[in-house]
C-alpha cells in the first residue's frame, strides 16, 4: 500500500467491501470472472479520486461510495472491451478476459459491469451522477475513434494528442473528481476546481504511461514498445518526430504501419526517441501539469484528503507500472 492509500485506508477498505457486494452474482461464469478480475485489479485510482474529492470538501457520503463504485465499474468495462478491440492477450501481467474466456464472454462481461453501474445509480436515484457518467462514456468512445483515425493516417499533432488523451483517459478522472464533488454537495466554484484538478491528474497519468512505454519491460511491469506495436504515436515519439531527419521519419513510419514488429525495430524507435530527448520533453510537460495541480490544491483547506492527493500526484509522476 502506497502512502497516499495509507492515509485513507479506512475509506478504501469500505469502498472495496461495497464494490465486492455489488459484484456478487449467482451466475457461475460471471462469478469466476469477477473473482479473476478482483485478483488482477489495479490500485483503483479512479474511484479513490472520487473519495478524495468528497474528502477535500469534508463531506464523504454514501452517495460518494456509490459514485466511486460506478466509476470503477465503467473503468473495468472499458478495459475489458479495449482488450477485445486490441486483441490483447495480457492485462497487468495476467491473461486478459478475452484470451481466457473468448471474445463473446468478454463482451457480455463488459456489458454486465455497465448494467450493474446503471442499476446502482437508478436504484438510488443518483441521476446527476448517472448523467455525468453518460457524458463521460460518449467522450471516451469519441477519443478512441479519433485515435483510430489518427493512427491510420500517422498525422498526429500535439493538439490532436491532447484532445485524444483528454477524451480517452483524463475525462474519466475528471468525472471521478466531479462526481465526488456532487456527492459532497459542493458549490459551483468548488466543482469547477475539482473538474480541472481531475482533468490535470488524468493527463499526468497518461503522459507517465507514455513514458513507461520506453522503460525496461521487467522494471516497468508492462511491455516495452507496446504503443509502437499498436502503431500509436505517443507524446515522447511525437516530440521526437519534429526533429527527425526525413530518413529517420520514413524508418519510424514504416515500422508503425507494420502489423508486427521485431525487437530490433522497436529498439530502433526507442533509440531515436532518446536521441531527440522526447522522453525528457514529455516529462517536462508532466511537471508543468503537476505545478498546475498543486496551485489548485492550495485553494482547499488542509486535511488528510488534501495530503493524500499531493502524495497521489507524486506517485503518478514516479510510478514504474
C-alpha positions in Angstrom: 0.0 0.0 0.0 1.4 3.4 -1.0 1.5 6.5 1.2 -1.5 8.2 -0.5 -3.5 5.0 0.2 -2.4 4.6 3.8 -3.8 8.0 4.8 -7.3 7.0 3.7 -7.0 3.3 4.4 -10.4 3.0 6.2 -12.2 4.6 3.2 -10.6 2.3 0.7 -11.5 -0.8 2.9 -15.1 0.4 3.0 -15.1 1.0 -0.8 -13.7 -2.4 -1.6 -16.3 -4.1 0.7 -19.2 -2.3 -1.0 -17.7 -2.9 -4.5 -17.4 -6.6 -3.9 -21.0 -6.7 -2.7 -22.3 -5.0 -5.8 -20.4 -7.6 -8.0 -21.8 -10.6 -6.2 -23.7 -12.9 -8.6 -25.1 -16.4 -8.8 -24.1 -17.0 -12.4 -21.1 -19.3 -12.2 -19.2 -17.9 -15.2 -19.6 -14.3 -14.1 -18.6 -15.3 -10.5 -15.4 -16.8 -11.8 -14.7 -13.8 -14.0 -15.3 -11.2 -11.2 -13.1 -13.2 -8.9 -10.4 -13.3 -11.5 -10.7 -9.6 -12.2 -10.5 -8.8 -8.4 -7.2 -10.6 -8.3 -5.7 -8.7 -11.2 -7.3 -5.3 -10.4 -5.0 -2.3 -10.2 -4.9 0.3 -7.5 -8.4 1.6 -8.2 -7.1 5.1 -8.5 -10.2 6.5 -10.2 -12.7 5.5 -7.5 -10.2 6.6 -4.9 -10.2 10.0 -6.7 -14.0 10.2 -6.1 -13.5 9.6 -2.4 -10.6 12.1 -2.3 -12.7 14.8 -4.0 -15.5 14.4 -1.4 -13.0 14.3 1.4 -11.5 17.5 0.1 -14.9 19.0 0.6 -15.2 17.5 4.1 -18.3 15.6 3.2 -18.0 11.9 2.3 -21.4 10.3 2.0 -23.0 7.0 0.9 -23.5 8.6 -2.5 -19.7 9.1 -2.6 -19.2 5.4 -2.4 -21.9 4.7 -4.9 -20.3 7.1 -7.4 -16.9 5.6 -6.8 -18.3 2.1 -7.5 -19.9 3.4 -10.7 -16.6 4.9 -11.8 -14.8 1.6 -11.2 -17.5 -0.5 -13.0 -17.3 1.8 -16.0 -13.5 1.7 -16.0 -13.4 -2.1 -15.7 -15.9 -2.4 -18.6 -13.8 -0.2 -20.8 -10.7 -2.2 -20.1 -12.4 -5.5 -20.9 -13.8 -4.0 -24.2 -10.4 -2.4 -25.0 -8.6 -5.7 -24.7 -11.1 -7.2 -27.2 -10.6 -4.4 -29.7 -6.8 -4.6 -29.3 -6.8 -8.4 -29.3 -4.7 -8.1 -26.1 -3.6 -11.3 -24.5 -2.4 -9.9 -21.2 -3.7 -7.4 -18.7 -1.4 -6.4 -15.8 0.7 -9.5 -16.3 -2.2 -11.9 -16.3 -4.2 -13.4 -19.2 -7.0 -11.0 -20.3 -10.6 -11.9 -20.1 -11.0 -12.3 -23.9 -7.9 -14.6 -24.1 -9.2 -16.8 -21.2 -13.0 -16.8 -21.8 -13.0 -15.7 -25.5 -14.5 -12.6 -27.0 -18.2 -13.3 -26.7 -18.0 -13.8 -23.0 -15.7 -10.8 -22.6 -18.2 -8.5 -24.4 -21.0 -9.7 -22.2 -18.9 -9.3 -19.1 -18.2 -5.7 -20.0 -21.9 -5.1 -20.7 -22.7 -6.7 -17.3 -20.4 -4.2 -15.5 -22.1 -1.3 -17.3 -25.6 -2.7 -16.4 -24.6 -3.1 -12.8 -23.5 0.5 -12.7 -26.7 1.8 -14.3 -28.8 -0.3 -11.8 -26.9 1.0 -8.8 -27.4 4.7 -9.9 -31.1 4.3 -10.9 -32.0 2.3 -7.7 -30.6 5.2 -5.6 -31.9 7.9 -7.9 -28.4 9.3 -8.4 -29.4 10.8 -11.7 -26.9 13.7 -11.6 -24.0 11.2 -11.3 -25.6 9.0 -14.0 -25.9 11.9 -16.4 -22.2 12.7 -15.8 -21.2 9.1 -16.4 -23.2 9.0 -19.7 -21.4 12.1 -21.0 -18.1 10.6 -20.0 -18.7 7.3 -21.9 -19.5 9.3 -25.0 -16.2 11.2 -24.7 -14.2 8.0 -24.1 -15.7 6.4 -27.3 -15.1 9.6 -29.3 -11.5 9.7 -28.1 -11.0 6.1 -29.1 -12.4 6.7 -32.6 -10.2 9.8 -33.1 -7.2 7.9 -32.1 -8.0 5.1 -34.5 -8.4 7.6 -37.3 -5.1 9.4 -36.5 -3.3 6.1 -36.1 -4.2 5.1 -39.6 -3.1 8.5 -41.1 0.0 9.0 -38.9 -0.6 12.7 -39.0 -0.9 13.4 -35.2 -0.3 16.9 -34.0 0.3 18.0 -30.4 -3.3 19.4 -30.3 -4.6 16.1 -31.6 -2.6 14.2 -28.9 -4.0 16.3 -26.0 -7.5 16.1 -27.4 -7.3 12.3 -27.6 -5.8 11.8 -24.1 -8.3 14.3 -22.6 -11.2 12.2 -24.0 -9.8 8.7 -23.7 -8.1 9.0 -20.3 -8.4 12.3 -18.5 -12.2 12.7 -18.8 -12.8 9.7 -16.5 -10.5 11.2 -13.8 -12.4 14.5 -14.3 -15.7 12.5 -13.9 -14.3 10.9 -10.7 -13.5 14.2 -9.1 -16.7 15.9 -10.3 -18.9 13.1 -9.1 -17.1 13.2 -5.7 -17.9 16.9 -5.5 -21.5 16.3 -6.5 -22.0 13.7 -3.8 -20.4 16.1 -1.3 -22.9 18.8 -2.3 -20.0 21.1 -3.4 -20.9 24.6 -4.7 -20.4 25.5 -8.4 -17.0 27.2 -7.9 -15.6 24.2 -6.0 -17.0 21.8 -8.6 -15.1 23.7 -11.4 -11.9 23.4 -9.4 -12.4 19.7 -8.8 -13.1 19.1 -12.5 -9.9 20.9 -13.5 -7.9 19.0 -10.9 -9.3 15.7 -12.1 -8.5 16.5 -15.7 -4.9 17.5 -14.9 -4.4 14.3 -12.9 -5.7 12.3 -15.8 -3.3 14.0 -18.2 -0.4 13.3 -15.8 -1.4 9.7 -15.6 -1.4 9.3 -19.4 1.8 11.1 -20.1 3.5 8.9 -17.4 2.0 5.9 -19.2 3.5 7.1 -22.5 7.0 7.5 -20.9 6.7 4.0 -19.4 6.4 2.6 -22.9 10.1 3.3 -23.3 11.1 1.7 -19.9 12.6 -1.7 -19.5 9.8 -4.2 -19.6 10.9 -6.1 -16.4 11.1 -3.0 -14.2 8.0 -1.3 -15.6 5.7 -4.2 -15.5 4.4 -3.5 -19.0 5.5 -4.5 -22.4 8.2 -2.2 -23.8 7.2 -0.5 -27.0 3.5 -1.5 -26.7 2.3 1.7 -28.3 4.8 1.2 -31.2 3.4 -2.4 -31.7 -0.1 -0.9 -32.0 1.1 1.8 -34.4 0.3 4.6 -31.9 2.3 7.9 -31.7 2.6 8.8 -28.0 4.0 12.0 -26.6 7.8 11.2 -26.5 7.6 10.0 -30.1 5.5 13.0 -31.2 8.1 15.4 -29.7 10.9 13.4 -31.5 9.3 13.3 -34.9 9.5 17.1 -35.4 13.3 16.9 -35.1 14.0 13.7 -37.1 15.6 13.6 -40.5 13.5 12.5 -43.4 15.3 9.2 -43.4 14.5 8.6 -39.7 10.9 9.6 -40.2 10.5 7.2 -43.1 12.0 4.4 -40.9 9.7 5.2 -38.0 6.5 5.4 -40.1 7.4 2.2 -41.9 7.7 0.4 -38.5 4.4 1.9 -37.2 2.5 0.8 -40.3 3.6 -2.8 -39.8 1.2 -5.2 -38.1 4.0 -6.9 -36.2 7.4 -5.5 -35.3 10.7 -7.2 -34.2 12.5 -6.2 -31.1 15.2 -4.7 -33.3 12.6 -2.4 -34.9 11.1 -1.3 -31.5 14.6 -0.7 -30.2 15.4 1.5 -33.2 12.4 3.8 -32.4 13.3 3.9 -28.7 16.9 4.9 -29.6 15.7 7.7 -31.9 13.2 9.0 -29.3 16.1 9.0 -26.7 18.4 10.7 -29.2 15.9 13.7 -29.6 15.1 13.8 -25.9 11.4 13.0 -26.5 11.1 11.4 -23.0 12.6 14.4 -21.3 10.2 16.8 -23.1 7.2 14.7 -22.2 8.4 14.7 -18.5 8.7 18.5 -18.6 5.0 18.6 -19.7 4.1 16.4 -16.8 6.0 18.6 -14.3 4.1 21.6 -15.6 0.8 19.9 -15.1 2.0 18.9 -11.6 2.5 22.5 -10.7 -0.9 23.4 -12.0 -2.5 20.7 -9.8 -0.6 22.0 -6.7 -1.8 25.5 -7.5 -5.5 24.4 -7.5 -5.0 22.4 -4.3 -3.7 25.4 -2.4 -7.2 26.9 -2.5 -8.6 24.0 -0.4 -8.3 23.7 3.4 -5.8 21.3 4.7 -7.0 17.8 5.7 -5.8 14.2 5.2 -7.6 14.0 1.8 -5.6 17.0 0.5 -2.4 15.4 1.8 -3.4 12.2 0.1 -3.9 13.9 -3.2 -0.5 15.6 -3.0 1.1 12.1 -2.4 -1.0 10.7 -5.2 0.4 13.3 -7.6 4.0 12.3 -6.6 3.1 8.6 -7.0 1.7 9.2 -10.5 4.8 11.0 -11.6 7.2 8.5 -10.2 5.3 5.2 -10.8 7.0 2.5 -12.7 4.0 0.5 -13.7 
